[in-house]
Amino acid sequence: MQPRFTIIQGGLSETAPRAVPTAGSRPVVLVTEGPVSGSPKPGAWRVELRRPAELREAEIEEWRALAARTTDLDPFSDPDFLATAALHVPRGNGGGVAFALAFFDGATGIERLCGVIPLALPHRMWGGPAVALWQAPLTPRAVEPVFAEGTAGDAIEAVLGHLAETNARVSLRLSGIATEGELSAALRADRRFRIVDRAAAPSIPEAQFVSVGAREPVTSVERIAAPDRIRDAVECFLLADSRRARRPLLADPAAASTVRVVSRLFARRGLIEVELRSDRGEVVSAAIRLGREGERVLWRSVDLDEAQPVQPRSADLEIALAGAAERTASVRLVVS
């Protein structure tokens, strides 16, 4: 029998070449083929913008090591969490998500990764010059970018210089930055930047939500951490969530896929635990925790009351370079 339809493969993947920009358009995403000059150490900094699917394994390993050193293994700063969540974000009409990787070539001649900033890129036509810190959809609290000790100012200057090659008015908006934190203090004291406080819509972090519904009796509690059992435990969690949550994860394919993939990646490293509380064989409440044993933090839960740490006061900072520095980098524009 002759087939009635012909399937033609098409469309652009994340790694497909982008179209050449039309005259007058000013896309934000770019790839530099030379170092950004104008930093305090000319030629020392190199910035790469990577789409989630374009991250290289060596870059992910360096990022993982950097995050472990600077955040004490905070699971929500780990690339297994952030890069996975970014891969499952629908592109829609926005500019998409990219990761700014800032590399420093010190006196030893060995280049190392010193900063990673997740970016929500503006729409290439009407998005404006501001590039924002991206927060993953399933993150229970705001997550700051990671920097090697003492390099935040230099790394942000290099990233702004990189972005300014396509839009001289570019600025970086960092949302959810701890008001009394080290990053905020360092940036405010740095005279290279012009910083404006932006009003943020009042919100309560998801980690502070409390369920007030009636609790069902629990006859058994099982905590699963063995890597070969995590997959089935996560499916039990998703099933319980679909029955009891106001907005079930299974109703959002991207969210459900993110939970499954993140759980699998963290299970390989022994950094996840799934708790299932049952009554006569039916799961009535559940939780997924990430991190090292003894230091795990709650990620997702179903009908489970568990006190969460109070989050520090945060601010939204919009950062731009205080002066126009000369930049001689060779640039290849890529339309996002």
FENQUIBEL-V188906 format. One record per backbone hydrogen bond with DSSP energy under -1.0 kcal/mol. NH is the residue of the N-H (numbers start at 0). CO is the residue of the C=O. If there is no record, write none. Layout:
NH,CO + NH,CO
This chain:
15,12 + 24,21 + 30,331 + 32,329 + 35,44 + 43,40 + 45,102 + 47,100 + 49,98 + 53,50 + 59,55 + 60,56 + 61,57 + 62,58 + 63,59 + 64,60 + 65,61 + 66,62 + 67,63 + 68,64 + 69,65 + 70,66 + 76,73 + 80,77 + 81,77 + 82,78 + 84,80 + 85,81 + 86,82 + 88,85 + 93,90 + 94,120 + 97,118 + 98,49 + 99,116 + 100,47 + 101,114 + 102,45 + 103,111 + 104,43 + 108,105 + 111,103 + 113,101 + 114,101 + 115,145 + 116,99 + 118,97 + 119,131 + 120,95 + 126,122 + 130,170 + 131,119 + 132,172 + 133,117 + 138,135 + 145,115 + 147,113 + 150,147 + 154,150 + 155,151 + 156,152 + 157,153 + 158,154 + 159,155 + 160,156 + 161,157 + 162,158 + 163,159 + 165,162 + 169,166 + 170,128 + 171,318 + 172,130 + 173,316 + 176,314 + 178,312 + 180,177 + 184,180 + 185,181 + 186,182 + 187,183 + 188,184 + 192,189 + 193,319 + 195,317 + 197,315 + 206,139 + 207,204 + 208,205 + 218,277 + 219,277 + 221,275 + 223,273 + 228,225 + 232,228 + 233,229 + 234,230 + 235,231 + 236,232 + 237,233 + 238,234 + 239,235 + 240,236 + 241,237 + 242,238 + 243,239 + 244,240 + 251,248 + 255,251 + 256,252 + 257,253 + 258,254 + 259,255 + 260,256 + 261,257 + 262,258 + 263,259 + 264,260 + 265,261 + 266,262 + 267,263 + 269,266 + 270,265 + 272,288 + 273,223 + 274,286 + 275,221 + 276,284 + 277,219 + 278,281 + 281,278 + 283,276 + 284,276 + 285,301 + 286,274 + 287,299 + 288,272 + 289,296 + 290,270 + 294,291 + 296,289 + 298,287 + 299,287 + 301,285 + 314,176 + 316,173 + 317,195 + 318,171 + 319,193 + 321,191 + 331,30 + 333,28
